[in-house]
Amino acid sequence: MAEKYTAAVITVSDKGAAGAREDLSGPAVAEYLRGAGFDVVYMSIVPDERGDIKRELIKCADELDAALVVTTGGTGFAPRDVTPEATLEIIERPVPGLPEAMRRASLEITDRAMLSRSQAGIRRGSLIINLPGSPKAARENLAAVAGALAHGLDTLRGPAADHPPGI
């Protein structure tokens, strides 16, 4: 990525939000994004509660105007895994190709990739992508789509050089 775009990282984890488990995924995702040229302007941890997830997504897109909003966690089959549902409730336009590409790339590594319920979509000028909760899987999924992100964000927002960061 030649020019920097802003990014926000939201970790979805009951134990992480309660302070009972160290968040490893959020920092791993932020490190990956910084290495890809993003300016990570916001990080948070929320419990696996649809309302909390929606509020954070809306804050990152509407208030912070982050170009890229990435969640990590809550995309599996557990009853409390509701990140995809929260995402679908607040996006304006779905971007199905991103999670399809992530699942395809992940299937090269593990057959469990087909169990991912990750979603992606656009809200205002923000691209929102759900990633798995494992630091390794989150990095692998980001790597699968990283090459397309600059073009997608340039199309959505115009080149980063033409638009200063949201905050």
C-alpha positions as CSV (number, residue, x, y, z in Angstrom):
1,M,0.0,0.0,0.0
2,A,1.7,3.2,-1.2
3,E,-0.4,5.6,1.0
4,K,-1.6,4.9,4.5
5,Y,-5.3,4.3,5.2
6,T,-6.6,4.2,8.8
7,A,-7.7,1.0,10.4
8,A,-9.5,-0.1,13.5
9,V,-9.3,-3.5,15.2
10,I,-12.1,-4.9,17.4
11,T,-11.5,-8.1,19.3
12,V,-14.7,-10.0,20.2
13,S,-14.1,-12.1,23.2
14,D,-16.1,-12.6,26.5
15,K,-12.9,-13.6,28.4
16,G,-10.8,-10.9,26.8
17,A,-13.4,-8.2,27.6
18,A,-13.6,-9.4,31.2
19,G,-9.8,-9.4,31.6
20,A,-9.7,-13.1,32.1
21,R,-7.6,-13.8,29.0
22,E,-4.9,-11.8,27.3
23,D,-5.9,-10.6,23.8
24,L,-3.4,-12.0,21.4
25,S,-5.5,-11.7,18.2
26,G,-6.1,-7.9,18.2
27,P,-2.4,-7.1,18.6
28,A,-1.4,-9.7,15.9
29,V,-3.9,-8.2,13.5
30,A,-2.8,-4.6,14.3
31,E,0.9,-5.6,13.7
32,Y,0.0,-7.2,10.4
33,L,-2.0,-4.1,9.3
34,R,0.9,-1.8,10.3
35,G,3.3,-3.9,8.2
36,A,0.9,-3.6,5.3
37,G,1.0,0.2,5.5
38,F,-2.2,0.9,7.6
39,D,-2.3,3.5,10.4
40,V,-4.0,1.6,13.2
41,V,-5.9,4.4,15.0
42,Y,-8.1,2.4,17.3
43,M,-8.2,-1.0,19.1
44,S,-10.9,-2.4,21.5
45,I,-12.2,-5.5,23.1
46,V,-15.9,-6.3,23.4
47,P,-17.8,-9.3,24.7
48,D,-19.7,-11.6,22.4
49,E,-22.8,-9.5,22.6
50,R,-24.5,-8.4,19.4
51,G,-25.3,-4.9,20.7
52,D,-21.8,-4.3,21.9
53,I,-20.3,-5.5,18.6
54,K,-22.7,-3.3,16.6
55,R,-22.0,-0.2,18.7
56,E,-18.2,-0.7,18.2
57,L,-18.6,-1.2,14.4
58,I,-20.8,1.9,14.1
59,K,-18.3,3.9,16.2
60,C,-15.4,2.9,14.0
61,A,-17.2,3.5,10.7
62,D,-19.4,6.5,11.5
63,E,-17.4,8.4,14.2
64,L,-13.8,7.5,13.6
65,D,-14.2,7.1,9.9
66,A,-11.7,4.3,9.8
67,A,-11.1,3.1,6.2
68,L,-10.8,-0.5,7.3
69,V,-12.5,-2.0,10.3
70,V,-11.4,-5.5,11.2
71,T,-13.0,-7.8,13.8
72,T,-11.3,-10.8,15.2
73,G,-13.3,-13.6,17.0
74,G,-16.9,-14.7,17.2
75,T,-17.1,-16.2,13.7
76,G,-17.5,-19.9,14.6
77,F,-20.4,-22.2,15.6
78,A,-20.5,-21.5,19.4
79,P,-23.9,-20.2,20.5
80,R,-22.3,-16.8,21.5
81,D,-20.4,-16.4,18.2
82,V,-22.5,-13.5,16.8
83,T,-20.0,-11.3,15.1
84,P,-21.3,-12.1,11.5
85,E,-24.9,-11.4,12.5
86,A,-23.9,-8.1,14.1
87,T,-21.9,-7.1,11.0
88,L,-24.7,-8.0,8.7
89,E,-27.1,-5.8,10.7
90,I,-25.0,-2.6,10.3
91,I,-23.4,-2.9,6.8
92,E,-25.0,-1.1,3.9
93,R,-23.5,-3.3,1.1
94,P,-22.1,-6.8,1.4
95,V,-18.7,-7.7,0.0
96,P,-19.0,-11.5,-0.3
97,G,-15.8,-12.0,-2.3
98,L,-13.5,-11.2,0.7
99,P,-14.7,-13.9,3.0
100,E,-15.0,-16.3,0.1
101,A,-11.3,-15.7,-0.7
102,M,-10.3,-16.1,2.9
103,R,-12.1,-19.4,3.2
104,R,-10.6,-20.6,0.0
105,A,-7.1,-19.8,1.1
106,S,-7.7,-21.2,4.6
107,L,-8.9,-24.5,3.1
108,E,-5.3,-25.0,1.8
109,I,-4.3,-25.1,5.5
110,T,-7.2,-26.8,7.3
111,D,-10.6,-28.3,6.4
112,R,-12.1,-26.4,9.3
113,A,-12.0,-23.3,7.2
114,M,-15.3,-24.2,5.7
115,L,-16.8,-23.7,9.2
116,S,-16.0,-20.0,9.1
117,R,-19.0,-17.7,9.1
118,S,-17.0,-14.5,8.5
119,Q,-18.7,-11.6,6.6
120,A,-17.5,-8.4,5.0
121,G,-19.3,-5.3,3.9
122,I,-19.3,-1.6,3.5
123,R,-20.8,1.0,5.9
124,R,-20.4,4.6,4.6
125,G,-16.8,4.9,3.6
126,S,-15.5,2.0,5.8
127,L,-14.8,-1.6,4.7
128,I,-15.6,-4.1,7.5
129,I,-14.1,-7.6,7.6
130,N,-14.6,-10.4,10.1
131,L,-11.5,-12.5,10.9
132,P,-11.2,-15.7,13.0
133,G,-10.2,-15.4,16.7
134,S,-6.9,-17.3,16.4
135,P,-3.9,-15.0,15.9
136,K,-2.5,-17.4,13.3
137,A,-5.8,-17.8,11.4
138,A,-6.5,-14.0,11.5
139,R,-3.1,-13.2,9.9
140,E,-3.5,-16.0,7.3
141,N,-7.0,-14.7,6.4
142,L,-5.7,-11.1,6.1
143,A,-2.8,-12.2,3.9
144,A,-5.4,-13.9,1.6
145,V,-7.1,-10.5,0.8
146,A,-4.3,-8.0,1.5
147,G,-3.4,-7.6,-2.2
148,A,-7.0,-6.4,-3.0
149,L,-7.5,-4.1,-0.1
150,A,-5.6,-1.0,-1.5
151,H,-7.6,-1.1,-4.8
152,G,-10.9,-1.6,-2.9
153,L,-10.2,1.2,-0.5
154,D,-9.0,3.5,-3.3
155,T,-12.3,2.7,-5.1
156,L,-14.4,3.3,-2.0
157,R,-12.7,6.4,-0.6
158,G,-10.4,7.7,-3.4
159,P,-6.6,7.4,-3.0
160,A,-5.5,7.9,0.6
161,A,-3.4,10.9,-0.5
162,D,-6.7,12.7,-1.5
163,H,-8.4,12.0,1.9
164,P,-6.7,12.7,5.3
165,P,-7.2,10.1,8.0
166,G,-10.6,10.2,9.7
167,I,-9.0,11.1,13.1
